[in-house]
Amino acid sequence: MKRSLLLLLLASVVAGCKAHMMETRGDKIQLLKAGSEKPGRGGVIRYLVTGPAAFKKARSADADQQMRKFCSGDYAVSAEGPRSKFGADMPIGGKASFEVDEYWYVAFDCAPNAL
């Protein structure tokens, strides 16, 4: 039982240290581009900025690693900033705790030499 609980806790910690790629563009070569598609390669990634400092640093490093991997090298940040995502109302005893998660969003473009 203790081992199962420890594995579950470890899995949640590892999952909490990941960034999430929200959008990518330029994965495929297209002869005809749709009018709404942005030119070049890049995307948007987000990571949670709430919690212990070590987790925030790990998530930021994971975002950097994912952007470098997607671009096969260097990238440039075109925009970034926070956005809150409201969580659930969690009953604790006779009270309720409302959770708010804050994410950092990063829009990036692959460097021209990485295309």
Secondary structure, 3 states (H helix, E strand, C coil): CHHHHHHHHHHHHHHCCCCEEEEEECCCCCCCCCCCCCCCCEEEEEEECCCCHHHHHHHHHHHHHHHHHHHCCCEEEEEEEEEEEEEEEEEECCEEEEEEEEEEEEEEEECHHHC
